[in-house]
Amino acid sequence: MDIYGIVGNPLAQSFSPRFFNEKFKTENINAEYLKFEIADISLFPKIISSNPNLKGLNVTIPYKEKIIPFLDELEPQAKEIGAINVIKVSNKGGKTKLIGFNSDLVGFQNSISPLINKTIHKRALILGTGGASKAVAKGLENLNIIYKFVSRTPQEGQLSYDELNKDTFDQYSIIVNASPIGTYPKVEEAPSIPYQYINHNHLLYDLVYNPAETMFLSLGKKQGATTKNGAEMLKLQALAAWEIWNM
């Protein structure tokens, strides 16, 4: 039986095991999808050595960047992004090869693009600077949208949450939460932004999918913004991962 799985921490609320195991059952695929929850990325090689039938992995928080040194090769686009969420495992001549890909990009880009009104949605704020935010940035770049990162510890060229004001929100009409803030069970939490400056011209997109409507999206909707969660992105990136594993 082929083995697939997800690497991250925590994984209790992960969408992927249910999605793939249902897919395997429905399509009569002789495979199983497992959770590989590890407390430290140094434990990753043991996953590979202990699972000789492993064909592919997804990677989630907090290892999308930390896992890169353990891979043998990066697909060019994943290398450009600097974060990976898919690993293709190949075994040829008794040698295991790990190749990193990024399907978050296609998932995000294809999910948000139908909502973009090019006359008003020209600039975006990306809340968070983790691995997922890098795919978001590339997706926005592909859609010809200027973006700026917002961080609690901003580097040069980034904004801090304290700097956000009405003028910022007048300029940036797309706000993407690429952080885990608001994820179940901490459903009362939301990124610390001035929601009073959001209006009907704004598009709020949250990579979080559990709960379906985060506090971030709820507060934006009350101000008249268009909102969308990360559920469709998740499904699109999962389907793209399956294509990668089987190409």
Wavefront OBJ file of the C-alpha trace (Angstrom):
o trace
v 0.000 0.000 0.000
v 1.263 3.459 -0.926
v 1.628 5.964 1.902
v 1.041 9.708 1.758
v 0.894 12.130 4.635
v 1.253 15.563 6.125
v 4.104 16.975 8.207
v 3.452 19.768 10.681
v 2.558 20.696 14.230
v -0.210 20.741 15.350
v -2.249 18.528 13.020
v -5.387 17.792 15.045
v -7.566 19.990 12.809
v -5.842 19.192 9.510
v -8.111 18.957 6.472
v -5.787 16.803 4.375
v -6.122 13.330 6.007
v -9.895 13.309 5.649
v -9.786 14.723 2.111
v -7.267 12.227 0.768
v -8.521 9.142 2.600
v -12.038 9.828 1.288
v -10.562 10.256 -2.194
v -8.694 6.949 -1.903
v -11.839 5.140 -0.770
v -14.105 6.667 -3.434
v -11.648 6.015 -6.271
v -10.516 2.573 -5.023
v -6.910 3.724 -4.674
v -4.761 1.376 -2.594
v -3.216 4.075 -0.416
v -3.396 5.628 3.032
v -2.824 9.203 4.178
v -1.224 9.679 7.614
v -0.456 12.497 10.032
v 3.218 12.997 10.847
v 3.110 15.464 13.724
v 6.641 16.247 14.862
v 7.794 18.623 17.585
v 10.968 19.587 15.723
v 12.031 19.512 12.071
v 15.124 17.485 13.040
v 12.768 14.488 13.365
v 11.791 14.661 9.684
v 14.417 12.180 8.348
v 12.958 9.475 10.600
v 9.617 9.829 8.796
v 11.345 9.044 5.517
v 13.419 6.140 6.845
v 10.474 4.575 8.694
v 8.067 4.620 5.745
v 9.562 2.852 2.705
v 6.224 3.006 0.840
v 5.988 6.778 1.169
v 5.126 8.462 -2.143
v 4.327 12.033 -1.166
v 3.933 14.522 1.641
v 2.193 17.772 2.329
v 3.944 20.259 4.609
v 2.178 22.761 6.831
v 2.855 25.141 9.733
v 5.521 25.640 10.970
v 7.792 23.759 8.556
v 7.175 25.165 5.053
v 10.541 26.914 5.107
v 12.419 24.873 7.706
v 12.048 21.655 5.718
v 13.895 22.918 2.634
v 17.430 21.900 3.781
v 16.235 18.290 4.070
v 15.215 18.083 0.403
v 17.331 16.958 -2.531
v 15.811 19.296 -5.070
v 13.327 22.172 -5.413
v 11.071 22.747 -8.384
v 12.083 26.170 -9.830
v 8.884 27.963 -8.839
v 9.054 26.603 -5.292
v 12.683 27.729 -5.104
v 11.676 31.225 -6.194
v 8.895 31.379 -3.595
v 11.168 30.079 -0.830
v 8.561 27.833 0.783
v 7.202 24.392 -0.041
v 4.048 22.535 0.908
v 4.390 19.421 -1.288
v 7.136 16.801 -1.398
v 7.334 14.165 -4.107
v 9.152 11.053 -2.884
v 10.797 8.909 -5.539
v 12.814 5.729 -5.154
v 15.118 4.742 -7.985
v 17.845 2.183 -7.660
v 17.311 2.000 -3.932
v 17.955 5.723 -3.499
v 15.263 7.996 -2.089
v 14.913 11.444 -3.636
v 12.837 14.243 -2.115
v 11.653 17.032 -4.433
v 9.892 20.123 -3.070
v 6.995 21.916 -4.778
v 4.573 24.691 -3.896
v 0.878 24.127 -4.675
v -0.270 26.888 -2.300
v 0.439 29.319 -5.136
v -2.025 27.843 -7.619
v -4.553 27.241 -4.844
v -4.504 30.839 -3.650
v -4.254 32.468 -7.058
v -7.117 30.505 -8.603
v -9.274 30.988 -5.515
v -8.945 34.762 -5.148
v -8.806 35.795 -8.813
v -12.599 35.597 -9.513
v -13.196 38.136 -6.724
v -10.742 40.740 -7.952
v -12.131 43.890 -9.514
v -9.174 45.328 -11.387
v -10.539 48.867 -11.214
v -10.370 48.976 -7.401
v -8.261 46.016 -6.287
v -4.746 47.118 -7.187
v -2.848 46.866 -3.899
v -2.823 44.268 -1.128
v -1.692 43.913 2.459
v -0.418 40.470 3.465
v -0.808 39.877 7.195
v 1.997 37.577 8.330
v 5.371 36.648 6.900
v 5.471 32.855 7.282
v 5.767 30.220 4.579
v 2.202 30.579 3.308
v 2.611 34.329 2.874
v 5.339 33.783 0.286
v 2.982 31.865 -1.997
v 0.360 34.576 -1.484
v 2.881 37.220 -2.512
v 3.795 35.353 -5.694
v 0.128 34.819 -6.537
v -0.618 38.523 -6.142
v 2.425 39.358 -8.249
v 1.109 37.058 -10.989
v -2.206 38.924 -10.835
v -0.387 42.275 -11.216
v -1.297 43.389 -7.705
v 1.201 45.394 -5.668
v 1.585 44.000 -2.163
v 3.166 44.838 1.159
v 3.776 42.585 4.152
v 2.512 43.471 7.613
v 4.415 41.960 10.525
v 4.682 42.214 14.298
v 8.443 42.415 13.743
v 8.704 44.200 10.388
v 11.832 44.123 8.306
v 12.823 46.826 5.851
v 10.038 47.507 3.379
v 7.356 45.964 5.588
v 4.704 47.581 7.753
v 4.011 47.049 11.424
v 0.448 46.610 12.677
v 0.804 49.874 14.604
v 1.422 51.766 11.372
v -1.890 50.794 9.766
v -4.319 53.707 9.480
v -7.070 55.127 7.262
v -4.586 56.247 4.634
v -3.168 52.712 4.453
v -6.611 51.219 3.968
v -7.508 53.823 1.350
v -4.497 52.642 -0.649
v -4.722 48.894 -0.050
v -8.112 47.401 -0.894
v -7.138 43.701 -0.570
v -6.236 42.318 2.846
v -5.019 38.733 3.080
v -4.600 37.007 6.422
v -1.716 34.603 5.850
v -1.207 34.031 9.564
v -2.878 31.311 11.691
v -4.627 33.911 13.887
v -8.272 33.006 14.368
v -7.858 29.285 13.726
v -9.960 26.907 15.845
v -10.015 26.717 18.839
v -8.918 30.363 19.187
v -11.915 31.584 17.203
v -12.274 34.866 19.102
v -8.888 36.103 17.916
v -8.332 38.293 14.868
v -5.405 40.197 13.358
v -4.957 43.549 15.082
v -5.916 45.934 12.287
v -8.195 49.017 12.276
v -11.369 47.377 10.958
v -13.254 50.685 11.119
v -11.458 51.793 7.961
v -12.685 48.827 5.901
v -15.512 49.502 3.438
v -17.421 47.946 0.527
v -14.409 48.352 -1.789
v -12.282 46.004 0.305
v -11.703 42.309 -0.304
v -10.707 40.280 2.768
v -9.279 36.824 2.170
v -8.384 34.493 5.033
v -6.198 31.430 4.498
v -7.785 30.015 7.659
v -10.691 27.656 6.881
v -11.685 26.480 10.368
v -13.948 28.150 11.416
v -15.620 28.863 8.082
v -16.057 32.501 9.072
v -13.199 33.748 11.200
v -13.441 36.848 13.348
v -11.269 38.590 10.729
v -13.854 37.887 8.024
v -16.812 38.618 10.285
v -15.470 42.044 11.228
v -14.749 42.820 7.589
v -18.208 41.711 6.455
v -19.825 44.039 9.013
v -18.007 46.897 7.277
v -19.366 45.851 3.875
v -16.274 44.078 2.545
v -16.281 41.066 0.246
v -14.908 38.070 2.155
v -13.643 34.569 1.450
v -12.004 31.859 3.538
v -9.276 29.396 2.601
v -11.440 26.288 2.052
v -11.372 26.443 -1.755
v -7.659 27.238 -1.766
v -7.077 24.161 0.377
v -8.953 21.869 -2.006
v -7.243 23.336 -5.063
v -3.763 22.966 -3.570
v -4.580 19.393 -2.483
v -5.670 18.427 -6.004
v -2.521 20.062 -7.381
v -0.452 18.048 -4.884
v -2.061 14.812 -6.113
v -1.106 15.708 -9.685
v 2.471 16.382 -8.578
v 2.755 13.033 -6.786
v 1.467 11.188 -9.831
v 3.196 13.005 -12.675
l 1 2 3 4 5 6 7 8 9 10 11 12 13 14 15 16 17 18 19 20 21 22 23 24 25 26 27 28 29 30 31 32 33 34 35 36 37 38 39 40 41 42 43 44 45 46 47 48 49 50 51 52 53 54 55 56 57 58 59 60 61 62 63 64 65 66 67 68 69 70 71 72 73 74 75 76 77 78 79 80 81 82 83 84 85 86 87 88 89 90 91 92 93 94 95 96 97 98 99 100 101 102 103 104 105 106 107 108 109 110 111 112 113 114 115 116 117 118 119 120 121 122 123 124 125 126 127 128 129 130 131 132 133 134 135 136 137 138 139 140 141 142 143 144 145 146 147 148 149 150 151 152 153 154 155 156 157 158 159 160 161 162 163 164 165 166 167 168 169 170 171 172 173 174 175 176 177 178 179 180 181 182 183 184 185 186 187 188 189 190 191 192 193 194 195 196 197 198 199 200 201 202 203 204 205 206 207 208 209 210 211 212 213 214 215 216 217 218 219 220 221 222 223 224 225 226 227 228 229 230 231 232 233 234 235 236 237 238 239 240 241 242 243 244 245 246 247
